């Protein structure tokens, strides 16, 4: 087996892994930001609490 013939395959696997890993990190960070974002109370709920 010639190591030079496996280089394009290895590079494509590394590139795919890198892309999937970064996409996963972005997806997880987006989901965490969406879940932990503070909610703004609606004006109707503020009036109910004060009365």
PyMOL Python script that loads the backbone (N, CA, C, O; Angstrom):
from pymol import cmd

cmd.read_pdbstr("""\
ATOM      1  N   UNK A   1       0.842  -1.181   0.000  1.00  0.00           N
ATOM      2  CA  UNK A   1       0.000   0.000   0.000  1.00  0.00           C
ATOM      3  C   UNK A   1       0.892   1.251   0.000  1.00  0.00           C
ATOM      4  O   UNK A   1       1.802   1.383   0.818  1.00  0.00           O
ATOM      5  N   UNK A   2       0.611   2.146  -0.921  1.00  0.00           N
ATOM      6  CA  UNK A   2       1.394   3.360  -1.072  1.00  0.00           C
ATOM      7  C   UNK A   2       0.781   4.464  -0.196  1.00  0.00           C
ATOM      8  O   UNK A   2      -0.401   4.768  -0.355  1.00  0.00           O
ATOM      9  N   UNK A   3       1.546   5.073   0.722  1.00  0.00           N
ATOM     10  CA  UNK A   3       0.993   6.117   1.606  1.00  0.00           C
ATOM     11  C   UNK A   3       0.524   7.355   0.847  1.00  0.00           C
ATOM     12  O   UNK A   3      -0.358   8.069   1.322  1.00  0.00           O
ATOM     13  N   UNK A   4       1.098   7.618  -0.322  1.00  0.00           N
ATOM     14  CA  UNK A   4       0.707   8.811  -1.079  1.00  0.00           C
ATOM     15  C   UNK A   4      -0.717   8.716  -1.613  1.00  0.00           C
ATOM     16  O   UNK A   4      -1.370   9.743  -1.797  1.00  0.00           O
ATOM     17  N   UNK A   5      -1.209   7.520  -1.864  1.00  0.00           N
ATOM     18  CA  UNK A   5      -2.562   7.375  -2.400  1.00  0.00           C
ATOM     19  C   UNK A   5      -3.616   7.593  -1.326  1.00  0.00           C
ATOM     20  O   UNK A   5      -4.758   7.918  -1.652  1.00  0.00           O
ATOM     21  N   UNK A   6      -3.269   7.426  -0.060  1.00  0.00           N
ATOM     22  CA  UNK A   6      -4.221   7.606   1.037  1.00  0.00           C
ATOM     23  C   UNK A   6      -4.300   9.058   1.502  1.00  0.00           C
ATOM     24  O   UNK A   6      -5.195   9.401   2.275  1.00  0.00           O
ATOM     25  N   UNK A   7      -3.407   9.900   1.061  1.00  0.00           N
ATOM     26  CA  UNK A   7      -3.393  11.281   1.526  1.00  0.00           C
ATOM     27  C   UNK A   7      -4.667  12.041   1.173  1.00  0.00           C
ATOM     28  O   UNK A   7      -5.202  12.712   2.056  1.00  0.00           O
ATOM     29  N   UNK A   8      -5.193  11.987  -0.046  1.00  0.00           N
ATOM     30  CA  UNK A   8      -6.442  12.705  -0.339  1.00  0.00           C
ATOM     31  C   UNK A   8      -7.621  12.201   0.511  1.00  0.00           C
ATOM     32  O   UNK A   8      -8.460  12.990   0.945  1.00  0.00           O
ATOM     33  N   UNK A   9      -7.674  10.901   0.739  1.00  0.00           N
ATOM     34  CA  UNK A   9      -8.736  10.345   1.575  1.00  0.00           C
ATOM     35  C   UNK A   9      -8.607  10.849   3.006  1.00  0.00           C
ATOM     36  O   UNK A   9      -9.597  11.233   3.629  1.00  0.00           O
ATOM     37  N   UNK A  10      -7.401  10.844   3.515  1.00  0.00           N
ATOM     38  CA  UNK A  10      -7.157  11.317   4.875  1.00  0.00           C
ATOM     39  C   UNK A  10      -7.514  12.798   5.011  1.00  0.00           C
ATOM     40  O   UNK A  10      -8.152  13.195   5.986  1.00  0.00           O
ATOM     41  N   UNK A  11      -7.112  13.601   4.053  1.00  0.00           N
ATOM     42  CA  UNK A  11      -7.421  15.029   4.093  1.00  0.00           C
ATOM     43  C   UNK A  11      -8.927  15.287   4.006  1.00  0.00           C
ATOM     44  O   UNK A  11      -9.446  16.180   4.676  1.00  0.00           O
ATOM     45  N   UNK A  12      -9.624  14.509   3.185  1.00  0.00           N
ATOM     46  CA  UNK A  12     -11.072  14.702   3.085  1.00  0.00           C
ATOM     47  C   UNK A  12     -11.765  14.297   4.389  1.00  0.00           C
ATOM     48  O   UNK A  12     -12.725  14.945   4.807  1.00  0.00           O
ATOM     49  N   UNK A  13     -11.283  13.226   5.032  1.00  0.00           N
ATOM     50  CA  UNK A  13     -11.857  12.834   6.317  1.00  0.00           C
ATOM     51  C   UNK A  13     -11.598  13.876   7.393  1.00  0.00           C
ATOM     52  O   UNK A  13     -12.485  14.169   8.195  1.00  0.00           O
ATOM     53  N   UNK A  14     -10.411  14.432   7.421  1.00  0.00           N
ATOM     54  CA  UNK A  14     -10.077  15.473   8.393  1.00  0.00           C
ATOM     55  C   UNK A  14     -10.939  16.709   8.150  1.00  0.00           C
ATOM     56  O   UNK A  14     -11.443  17.307   9.100  1.00  0.00           O
ATOM     57  N   UNK A  15     -11.110  17.092   6.903  1.00  0.00           N
ATOM     58  CA  UNK A  15     -11.926  18.257   6.580  1.00  0.00           C
ATOM     59  C   UNK A  15     -13.381  18.045   6.983  1.00  0.00           C
ATOM     60  O   UNK A  15     -14.007  18.938   7.553  1.00  0.00           O
ATOM     61  N   UNK A  16     -13.913  16.869   6.688  1.00  0.00           N
ATOM     62  CA  UNK A  16     -15.300  16.577   7.076  1.00  0.00           C
ATOM     63  C   UNK A  16     -15.470  16.579   8.587  1.00  0.00           C
ATOM     64  O   UNK A  16     -16.446  17.125   9.101  1.00  0.00           O
ATOM     65  N   UNK A  17     -14.526  15.971   9.305  1.00  0.00           N
ATOM     66  CA  UNK A  17     -14.598  15.970  10.757  1.00  0.00           C
ATOM     67  C   UNK A  17     -14.554  17.387  11.296  1.00  0.00           C
ATOM     68  O   UNK A  17     -15.319  17.735  12.196  1.00  0.00           O
ATOM     69  N   UNK A  18     -13.654  18.218  10.748  1.00  0.00           N
ATOM     70  CA  UNK A  18     -13.516  19.605  11.194  1.00  0.00           C
ATOM     71  C   UNK A  18     -14.816  20.371  10.962  1.00  0.00           C
ATOM     72  O   UNK A  18     -15.260  21.120  11.833  1.00  0.00           O
ATOM     73  N   UNK A  19     -15.424  20.188   9.794  1.00  0.00           N
ATOM     74  CA  UNK A  19     -16.672  20.883   9.493  1.00  0.00           C
ATOM     75  C   UNK A  19     -17.812  20.424  10.399  1.00  0.00           C
ATOM     76  O   UNK A  19     -18.576  21.248  10.903  1.00  0.00           O
ATOM     77  N   UNK A  20     -17.928  19.129  10.604  1.00  0.00           N
ATOM     78  CA  UNK A  20     -18.993  18.605  11.464  1.00  0.00           C
ATOM     79  C   UNK A  20     -18.784  19.052  12.908  1.00  0.00           C
ATOM     80  O   UNK A  20     -19.745  19.417  13.586  1.00  0.00           O
ATOM     81  N   UNK A  21     -17.560  19.028  13.378  1.00  0.00           N
ATOM     82  CA  UNK A  21     -17.280  19.444  14.756  1.00  0.00           C
ATOM     83  C   UNK A  21     -17.632  20.914  14.967  1.00  0.00           C
ATOM     84  O   UNK A  21     -18.228  21.266  15.985  1.00  0.00           O
ATOM     85  N   UNK A  22     -17.275  21.766  14.028  1.00  0.00           N
ATOM     86  CA  UNK A  22     -17.578  23.186  14.179  1.00  0.00           C
ATOM     87  C   UNK A  22     -19.077  23.457  14.040  1.00  0.00           C
ATOM     88  O   UNK A  22     -19.618  24.303  14.751  1.00  0.00           O
ATOM     89  N   UNK A  23     -19.738  22.761  13.150  1.00  0.00           N
ATOM     90  CA  UNK A  23     -21.184  22.914  13.029  1.00  0.00           C
ATOM     91  C   UNK A  23     -21.872  22.473  14.313  1.00  0.00           C
ATOM     92  O   UNK A  23     -22.828  23.111  14.754  1.00  0.00           O
ATOM     93  N   UNK A  24     -21.397  21.395  14.916  1.00  0.00           N
ATOM     94  CA  UNK A  24     -21.981  20.904  16.165  1.00  0.00           C
ATOM     95  C   UNK A  24     -21.787  21.926  17.282  1.00  0.00           C
ATOM     96  O   UNK A  24     -22.716  22.191  18.045  1.00  0.00           O
ATOM     97  N   UNK A  25     -20.592  22.500  17.383  1.00  0.00           N
ATOM     98  CA  UNK A  25     -20.324  23.516  18.415  1.00  0.00           C
ATOM     99  C   UNK A  25     -21.239  24.712  18.219  1.00  0.00           C
ATOM    100  O   UNK A  25     -21.799  25.223  19.189  1.00  0.00           O
ATOM    101  N   UNK A  26     -21.402  25.165  16.994  1.00  0.00           N
ATOM    102  CA  UNK A  26     -22.291  26.303  16.745  1.00  0.00           C
ATOM    103  C   UNK A  26     -23.736  25.976  17.091  1.00  0.00           C
ATOM    104  O   UNK A  26     -24.443  26.814  17.650  1.00  0.00           O
ATOM    105  N   UNK A  27     -24.179  24.775  16.768  1.00  0.00           N
ATOM    106  CA  UNK A  27     -25.535  24.364  17.090  1.00  0.00           C
ATOM    107  C   UNK A  27     -25.750  24.301  18.599  1.00  0.00           C
ATOM    108  O   UNK A  27     -26.777  24.763  19.095  1.00  0.00           O
ATOM    109  N   UNK A  28     -24.813  23.746  19.321  1.00  0.00           N
ATOM    110  CA  UNK A  28     -24.938  23.647  20.782  1.00  0.00           C
ATOM    111  C   UNK A  28     -24.916  25.027  21.417  1.00  0.00           C
ATOM    112  O   UNK A  28     -25.704  25.301  22.322  1.00  0.00           O
ATOM    113  N   UNK A  29     -24.034  25.894  20.962  1.00  0.00           N
ATOM    114  CA  UNK A  29     -23.983  27.255  21.526  1.00  0.00           C
ATOM    115  C   UNK A  29     -25.262  28.020  21.237  1.00  0.00           C
ATOM    116  O   UNK A  29     -25.746  28.757  22.096  1.00  0.00           O
ATOM    117  N   UNK A  30     -25.822  27.860  20.036  1.00  0.00           N
ATOM    118  CA  UNK A  30     -27.080  28.516  19.695  1.00  0.00           C
ATOM    119  C   UNK A  30     -28.201  28.000  20.593  1.00  0.00           C
ATOM    120  O   UNK A  30     -29.010  28.783  21.091  1.00  0.00           O
ATOM    121  N   UNK A  31     -28.251  26.688  20.800  1.00  0.00           N
ATOM    122  CA  UNK A  31     -29.301  26.098  21.625  1.00  0.00           C
ATOM    123  C   UNK A  31     -29.170  26.554  23.082  1.00  0.00           C
ATOM    124  O   UNK A  31     -30.174  26.857  23.727  1.00  0.00           O
ATOM    125  N   UNK A  32     -27.952  26.604  23.598  1.00  0.00           N
ATOM    126  CA  UNK A  32     -27.755  27.062  24.971  1.00  0.00           C
ATOM    127  C   UNK A  32     -28.149  28.524  25.122  1.00  0.00           C
ATOM    128  O   UNK A  32     -28.763  28.894  26.123  1.00  0.00           O
ATOM    129  N   UNK A  33     -27.813  29.351  24.162  1.00  0.00           N
ATOM    130  CA  UNK A  33     -28.174  30.759  24.231  1.00  0.00           C
ATOM    131  C   UNK A  33     -29.689  30.928  24.149  1.00  0.00           C
ATOM    132  O   UNK A  33     -30.257  31.802  24.803  1.00  0.00           O
ATOM    133  N   UNK A  34     -30.330  30.104  23.359  1.00  0.00           N
ATOM    134  CA  UNK A  34     -31.785  30.180  23.222  1.00  0.00           C
ATOM    135  C   UNK A  34     -32.487  29.750  24.505  1.00  0.00           C
ATOM    136  O   UNK A  34     -33.497  30.341  24.887  1.00  0.00           O
ATOM    137  N   UNK A  35     -31.968  28.740  25.165  1.00  0.00           N
ATOM    138  CA  UNK A  35     -32.590  28.231  26.384  1.00  0.00           C
ATOM    139  C   UNK A  35     -32.342  29.163  27.562  1.00  0.00           C
ATOM    140  O   UNK A  35     -33.235  29.355  28.388  1.00  0.00           O
ATOM    141  N   UNK A  36     -31.161  29.740  27.658  1.00  0.00           N
ATOM    142  CA  UNK A  36     -30.804  30.537  28.833  1.00  0.00           C
ATOM    143  C   UNK A  36     -31.085  32.023  28.668  1.00  0.00           C
ATOM    144  O   UNK A  36     -30.771  32.806  29.564  1.00  0.00           O
ATOM    145  N   UNK A  37     -31.661  32.427  27.557  1.00  0.00           N
ATOM    146  CA  UNK A  37     -31.916  33.851  27.346  1.00  0.00           C
ATOM    147  C   UNK A  37     -33.044  34.290  28.287  1.00  0.00           C
ATOM    148  O   UNK A  37     -34.038  33.577  28.426  1.00  0.00           O
ATOM    149  N   UNK A  38     -32.902  35.457  28.936  1.00  0.00           N
ATOM    150  CA  UNK A  38     -33.952  35.916  29.850  1.00  0.00           C
ATOM    151  C   UNK A  38     -35.226  36.270  29.086  1.00  0.00           C
ATOM    152  O   UNK A  38     -35.172  36.804  27.978  1.00  0.00           O
ATOM    153  N   UNK A  39     -36.354  35.969  29.686  1.00  0.00           N
ATOM    154  CA  UNK A  39     -37.632  36.285  29.054  1.00  0.00           C
ATOM    155  C   UNK A  39     -38.108  37.645  29.525  1.00  0.00           C
ATOM    156  O   UNK A  39     -37.947  37.994  30.694  1.00  0.00           O
ATOM    157  N   UNK A  40     -38.681  38.395  28.638  1.00  0.00           N
ATOM    158  CA  UNK A  40     -39.225  39.709  28.954  1.00  0.00           C
ATOM    159  C   UNK A  40     -40.698  39.523  29.316  1.00  0.00           C
ATOM    160  O   UNK A  40     -41.469  38.997  28.514  1.00  0.00           O
ATOM    161  N   UNK A  41     -41.089  39.946  30.508  1.00  0.00           N
ATOM    162  CA  UNK A  41     -42.499  39.756  30.875  1.00  0.00           C
ATOM    163  C   UNK A  41     -43.408  40.633  30.027  1.00  0.00           C
ATOM    164  O   UNK A  41     -43.052  41.754  29.662  1.00  0.00           O
ATOM    165  N   UNK A  42     -44.567  40.111  29.725  1.00  0.00           N
ATOM    166  CA  UNK A  42     -45.529  40.898  28.947  1.00  0.00           C
ATOM    167  C   UNK A  42     -46.177  41.944  29.849  1.00  0.00           C
ATOM    168  O   UNK A  42     -46.239  41.748  31.063  1.00  0.00           O
ATOM    169  N   UNK A  43     -46.660  43.046  29.285  1.00  0.00           N
ATOM    170  CA  UNK A  43     -47.279  44.104  30.103  1.00  0.00           C
ATOM    171  C   UNK A  43     -48.472  43.586  30.919  1.00  0.00           C
ATOM    172  O   UNK A  43     -48.708  44.080  32.021  1.00  0.00           O
ATOM    173  N   UNK A  44     -49.209  42.634  30.422  1.00  0.00           N
ATOM    174  CA  UNK A  44     -50.356  42.102  31.144  1.00  0.00           C
ATOM    175  C   UNK A  44     -49.947  41.372  32.415  1.00  0.00           C
ATOM    176  O   UNK A  44     -50.661  41.440  33.416  1.00  0.00           O
ATOM    177  N   UNK A  45     -48.816  40.678  32.398  1.00  0.00           N
ATOM    178  CA  UNK A  45     -48.387  39.942  33.582  1.00  0.00           C
ATOM    179  C   UNK A  45     -47.878  40.884  34.664  1.00  0.00           C
ATOM    180  O   UNK A  45     -47.973  40.556  35.847  1.00  0.00           O
ATOM    181  N   UNK A  46     -47.343  42.040  34.298  1.00  0.00           N
ATOM    182  CA  UNK A  46     -46.869  43.010  35.292  1.00  0.00           C
ATOM    183  C   UNK A  46     -48.071  43.609  36.024  1.00  0.00           C
ATOM    184  O   UNK A  46     -48.012  43.792  37.239  1.00  0.00           O
ATOM    185  N   UNK A  47     -49.144  43.912  35.324  1.00  0.00           N
ATOM    186  CA  UNK A  47     -50.330  44.478  35.959  1.00  0.00           C
ATOM    187  C   UNK A  47     -50.965  43.484  36.913  1.00  0.00           C
ATOM    188  O   UNK A  47     -51.484  43.891  37.953  1.00  0.00           O
ATOM    189  N   UNK A  48     -50.944  42.212  36.602  1.00  0.00           N
ATOM    190  CA  UNK A  48     -51.535  41.189  37.467  1.00  0.00           C
ATOM    191  C   UNK A  48     -50.735  41.041  38.760  1.00  0.00           C
ATOM    192  O   UNK A  48     -51.316  40.795  39.817  1.00  0.00           O
ATOM    193  N   UNK A  49     -49.418  41.188  38.692  1.00  0.00           N
ATOM    194  CA  UNK A  49     -48.579  41.043  39.874  1.00  0.00           C
ATOM    195  C   UNK A  49     -48.724  42.220  40.832  1.00  0.00           C
ATOM    196  O   UNK A  49     -48.637  42.035  42.046  1.00  0.00           O
ATOM    197  N   UNK A  50     -48.940  43.414  40.315  1.00  0.00           N
ATOM    198  CA  UNK A  50     -49.004  44.600  41.181  1.00  0.00           C
ATOM    199  C   UNK A  50     -50.379  44.780  41.810  1.00  0.00           C
ATOM    200  O   UNK A  50     -50.487  45.490  42.809  1.00  0.00           O
ATOM    201  N   UNK A  51     -51.427  44.176  41.280  1.00  0.00           N
ATOM    202  CA  UNK A  51     -52.754  44.394  41.861  1.00  0.00           C
ATOM    203  C   UNK A  51     -53.117  43.353  42.881  1.00  0.00           C
ATOM    204  O   UNK A  51     -54.204  43.405  43.456  1.00  0.00           O
TER     205      UNK A  51
END
""", "prot")
cmd.dss("prot")
cmd.show_as("cartoon", "prot")
cmd.util.cbc("prot")
cmd.orient("prot")
